[in-house]
Amino acid sequence: MFSGKGPGFIRNLWHAIGLLFWHLIFKALNRIRVLGEENIPRRGEYGVLILSNHISAIDPFLIAATSMPFFSPVWWRAPAKAELFGIPIIKNILSSWGAIPVRRGQRDLEAMGRMVELLPESVIVAFPEGKRSTEGQLLPGRPGMGKVIHDSRPRKVIPVYIRGTEIVLPRGRILPRLFKTLTVHYGKPPDLTRFYSLPDSVLVSQQIVDEVMRRLLG
């Protein structure tokens, strides 16, 4: 049951500063087309898992700028590569945003368990491909995200498809390009309940994430 433990005023003020920066980058210095706005989580909604394709390091911030409310009463969280948590300043920043450390390239049961634990009271933004696509093509979903869905049974799983961030900030570039057009499409949440009665297995986890990946493209 939802306990109402959100980020609090001070943390939300810090989040608002970050959101204002990304609103400037995406909405004032670039152009965004947002499709499927009716599928964006409502303010205060929790137990929501937003799953997106991944083509640029700024993808999480585009989702935040187009869907995360200012002064949210619930936490919005996202996984981040565990290596970043080894740098004290970056660790503090990531932790202040509720980031969840994930070891890439392996089945990180600890991170999956943490997401299952936090999801009932949060909105979590994640990338089921497990890594950025180098050529923009949609990569296969990883079964770990399917297991998170199977174990946590979120209220909603929202598929999101992003285009254009790989042009604004391609791999290896530090400063974003300006005056580009980006598109973010929030899809209709699929009904995944038929999977929840199936046994907890890698096969079932893969079937779940495969269903979500099909929905990413509409």
Secondary structure as UniProt FT lines:
FT   HELIX           8..23
FT   HELIX           24..28
FT   STRAND          31..35
FT   HELIX           37..39
FT   TURN            43..44
FT   STRAND          48..52
FT   TURN            57..58
FT   HELIX           59..67
FT   TURN            70..71
FT   STRAND          75..77
FT   STRAND          79..81
FT   HELIX           82..86
FT   HELIX           88..96
FT   TURN            97..98
FT   STRAND          100..102
FT   TURN            104..105
FT   HELIX           109..118
FT   HELIX           119..121
FT   STRAND          122..126
FT   TURN            128..129
FT   HELIX           143..152
FT   STRAND          156..163
FT   HELIX           165..168
FT   TURN            171..172
FT   STRAND          181..186
FT   HELIX           193..195
FT   TURN            196..197
FT   HELIX           202..216
//
